[in-house]
Every structure is written in structure tokens, then in C-alpha cells.
Amino acid sequence: MSRDVSRAGRLSRRHLLKRLALAVSLAPVAASRPSAVLAAEAPLLSPGSKEAQAVKYVEDATQAQGAAPGSTCANCALYEGASGSAAGGCQIFPGNIDPGGVSDCRRTP
């Protein structure tokens, strides 16, 4: 009887491999779109922040010098917000940005 108790406390190789296979199969699901989840909880980027000033980000594209007409964060490939949302994530900035804004990545040379 003492042998059964000591065996129950140990992990078997089969049990360990099953757990490992489950963890490996769920890893891509856990890693998919973490930036969108984090951005949903983050505040809007301030145009006065160092990150925003480095790429000349402004919240209103119509006020930006050198911005092409109709060029906004909402139609940028780096914008991660949903269509029509009031704010969304960006692959350049931490947190949320205004979809009506623009930065140097969207301006014409």
C-alpha cells in the first residue's frame, strides 16, 4: 500500500508528455494578438510624449504639415484598431492612438 501512495505523488512520463503537448498546442493561441488586447486597455498617446514627438505624431491629420490628403492612422497598415473605432493600437507606439491622427510614417516626402 505504501508503494501505491508514493507512486501517486510522482508525475509519470506519460502525464508529463500529455501536459507538454497541450501547452505547445495552446502557445500560438495565447501569443496571437497580445498587442491588440494590451492596446484596448491603454490610454491614448499624448502628442507631447517623446515617442510621439520623435515621429511628429498629431491627433488631427488636417493640422499636420506635409500630410497627404486623406492620410490618417486609420488607413495605415500599422494601425491595429477596429474600423470605425474611437481609438486603436499602433505597431509603432505603445498604447492607443487617435485614428484621425497622422505621423511621419504617413506623410509625403
Residue frames relative to the residue before (quaternion, step in Angstrom):
aa qw qx qy qz dx dy dz
M 1.0000 0.0000 0.0000 0.0000 0.00 0.00 0.00
S 0.6432 0.5196 -0.3378 0.4497 3.61 0.94 -0.73
R 0.6013 0.5655 -0.3524 0.4410 3.56 1.15 -0.57
D 0.6440 0.5172 -0.3153 0.4672 3.63 1.02 -0.77
V 0.6496 0.5165 -0.3193 0.4575 3.59 0.98 -0.79
S 0.6853 0.4762 -0.2986 0.4631 3.59 0.87 -0.89
R 0.6448 0.5225 -0.3205 0.4567 3.59 1.06 -0.65
A 0.6333 0.5409 -0.3272 0.4464 3.58 1.08 -0.73
G 0.6590 0.5248 -0.3052 0.4439 3.60 1.10 -0.60
R 0.6720 0.4815 -0.2982 0.4771 3.59 1.19 -0.41
L 0.4367 -0.6560 0.5409 0.2939 3.55 -1.24 0.47
S 0.3405 -0.7229 0.5578 0.2242 3.54 -0.90 0.84
R 0.6266 -0.5366 0.4051 0.3941 3.55 -1.20 0.44
R 0.6356 0.5365 -0.3251 0.4501 3.58 0.98 -0.80
H 0.6582 0.5004 -0.3028 0.4741 3.58 0.96 -0.89
L 0.6520 0.5162 -0.3060 0.4635 3.58 0.96 -0.85
L 0.6686 0.4928 -0.3002 0.4690 3.62 0.93 -0.83
K 0.6198 0.5278 -0.3454 0.4669 3.60 1.05 -0.67
R 0.6646 0.4955 -0.3000 0.4720 3.56 0.94 -0.89
L 0.6451 0.5206 -0.3154 0.4619 3.56 0.98 -0.82
A 0.6509 0.5088 -0.3136 0.4681 3.60 0.95 -0.84
L 0.6407 0.5128 -0.3199 0.4734 3.59 1.01 -0.76
A 0.6648 0.5048 -0.3050 0.4586 3.59 0.91 -0.88
V 0.6604 0.5023 -0.3057 0.4671 3.58 0.95 -0.85
S 0.6811 0.4877 -0.3007 0.4559 3.59 0.95 -0.79
L 0.7044 0.4473 -0.2700 0.4805 3.62 1.11 -0.55
A 0.4774 0.6998 -0.4289 0.3138 3.62 1.19 -0.30
P 0.6777 0.4742 -0.3297 0.4552 3.68 0.79 -0.78
V 0.6212 0.5348 -0.3417 0.4597 3.58 1.07 -0.69
A 0.6777 0.4893 -0.2862 0.4684 3.57 0.94 -0.88
A 0.7133 0.4582 -0.2535 0.4658 3.59 1.04 -0.72
S 0.5701 0.6175 -0.3932 0.3729 3.60 1.15 -0.32
R 0.8844 -0.0135 -0.0494 0.4639 3.50 -0.92 1.11
P 0.1978 0.7903 -0.5635 0.1368 3.64 0.80 0.80
S 0.6172 0.5603 -0.3608 0.4182 3.61 1.06 -0.63
A 0.6341 0.5215 -0.3396 0.4589 3.60 1.03 -0.66
V 0.6445 0.5080 -0.3201 0.4734 3.57 1.02 -0.75
L 0.6796 0.4816 -0.2875 0.4729 3.57 0.91 -0.89
A 0.6512 0.5199 -0.3205 0.4505 3.58 0.99 -0.76
A 0.6011 0.5755 -0.3652 0.4172 3.59 1.05 -0.64
E 0.7229 0.4162 -0.2354 0.4988 3.59 1.11 -0.61
A 0.6063 0.6030 -0.3415 0.3901 3.60 1.19 -0.36
P 0.5137 -0.6325 0.4734 0.3345 3.60 -1.17 0.52
L 0.6414 -0.5068 0.4022 0.4124 3.56 -1.31 0.22
L 0.5144 -0.6258 0.4972 0.3107 3.53 -1.14 0.72
S 0.3500 -0.7294 0.5512 0.2042 3.55 -0.92 0.92
P 0.4784 -0.6745 0.4712 0.3069 3.63 -0.83 0.88
G 0.6524 0.5246 -0.3096 0.4510 3.59 1.22 -0.39
S 0.5086 0.6583 -0.4266 0.3551 3.60 1.24 -0.13
K 0.6526 -0.5330 0.3688 0.3925 3.58 -1.22 0.49
E 0.6459 0.5323 -0.3225 0.4421 3.58 0.97 -0.85
A 0.6812 0.4895 -0.2813 0.4661 3.56 0.95 -0.93
Q 0.6725 0.4980 -0.3018 0.4569 3.57 0.94 -0.84
A 0.5954 0.5917 -0.3627 0.4048 3.60 1.09 -0.64
V 0.7813 0.2404 -0.1380 0.5592 3.61 1.07 -0.68
K 0.4782 -0.7160 0.4003 0.3136 3.58 1.28 0.46
Y 0.1679 0.8035 -0.5427 0.1778 3.58 0.91 1.00
V 0.0007 -0.7580 0.6522 -0.0027 3.57 -1.06 0.85
E 0.5243 -0.6698 0.4347 0.2959 3.57 -1.08 0.71
D 0.7525 0.2894 -0.1729 0.5658 3.60 1.18 -0.46
A 0.3645 -0.7765 0.4760 0.1937 3.58 -0.33 1.26
T 0.6127 0.5577 -0.3623 0.4270 3.60 1.10 -0.55
Q 0.6779 0.4778 -0.2843 0.4809 3.61 1.20 -0.42
A 0.5624 0.6207 -0.3777 0.3947 3.60 1.27 -0.16
Q 0.3805 -0.7022 0.5546 0.2337 3.55 -1.02 0.83
G 0.8245 0.2419 -0.1884 0.4756 3.57 -0.91 0.92
A 0.5011 0.6461 -0.4403 0.3709 3.59 1.22 0.07
A 0.4582 -0.6668 0.5133 0.2861 3.58 -0.95 0.85
P 0.5768 -0.5891 0.4236 0.3753 3.61 -1.02 0.69
G 0.8170 0.2156 -0.1853 0.5017 3.57 -0.88 0.97
S 0.5400 0.6161 -0.4008 0.4100 3.58 1.27 -0.01
T 0.1598 0.7810 -0.5839 0.1535 3.58 -0.49 1.22
C 0.6693 -0.4747 0.3775 0.4292 3.53 -1.30 0.14
A 0.6121 0.5924 -0.3476 0.3919 3.59 1.04 -0.75
N 0.7645 0.3166 -0.2053 0.5226 3.63 1.06 -0.58
C 0.4554 0.6612 -0.4521 0.3887 3.57 1.23 0.55
A 0.5393 -0.6362 0.4492 0.3205 3.59 -1.06 0.72
L 0.6614 0.5135 -0.3045 0.4541 3.60 1.17 -0.46
Y 0.5461 0.6162 -0.3919 0.4104 3.60 1.28 -0.23
E 0.1852 -0.8226 0.5342 0.0606 3.58 -0.82 1.02
G 0.4815 0.6783 -0.4369 0.3424 3.59 1.21 0.19
A 0.5759 -0.5736 0.4515 0.3681 3.54 -1.25 0.38
S 0.6025 -0.5661 0.4198 0.3745 3.55 -1.15 0.59
G 0.8212 0.2105 -0.1779 0.4996 3.57 -0.82 1.02
S 0.4877 0.6709 -0.4386 0.3461 3.60 1.23 0.05
A 0.5539 -0.6249 0.4470 0.3207 3.56 -1.24 0.50
A 0.7823 0.0069 0.0050 0.6229 3.59 1.25 -0.41
G 0.0262 0.8017 -0.5967 0.0223 3.54 -1.22 0.45
G 0.6124 -0.5710 0.4131 0.3581 3.52 -1.30 0.26
C 0.1861 -0.7482 0.6270 0.1112 3.51 -1.34 0.35
Q 0.4997 -0.6708 0.4605 0.2970 3.57 -1.02 0.75
I 0.6421 0.5175 -0.3236 0.4640 3.59 1.23 -0.30
F 0.7965 0.2982 -0.1185 0.5125 3.57 0.90 -1.00
P 0.4336 -0.6303 0.5552 0.3263 3.56 -1.21 0.43
G 0.7762 0.3274 -0.2372 0.4838 3.59 -0.96 0.73
N 0.6729 -0.4997 0.3852 0.3862 3.52 -1.35 -0.33
I 0.1565 -0.7540 0.6286 0.1088 3.52 -1.29 0.47
D 0.5491 -0.5828 0.4841 0.3529 3.53 -1.31 0.33
P 0.4390 -0.7159 0.4660 0.2786 3.63 -0.70 0.96
G 0.6540 0.5046 -0.3111 0.4700 3.59 1.22 -0.38
G 0.5332 0.6388 -0.3950 0.3893 3.56 1.29 0.01
V 0.1685 -0.7599 0.6169 0.1167 3.52 -1.37 -0.02
S 0.1106 -0.7707 0.6232 0.0732 3.57 -1.21 0.54
D 0.7519 -0.3882 0.2757 0.4560 3.58 -1.29 -0.01
C 0.6035 0.5710 -0.3753 0.4110 3.61 1.07 -0.51
R 0.7404 0.3825 -0.2188 0.5076 3.62 1.23 -0.33
R 0.5710 0.6068 -0.3800 0.4018 3.61 1.24 0.03
T 0.4715 -0.6520 0.5126 0.2997 3.51 -1.19 0.52
P 0.5248 -0.6559 0.4363 0.3225 3.63 -1.01 0.71
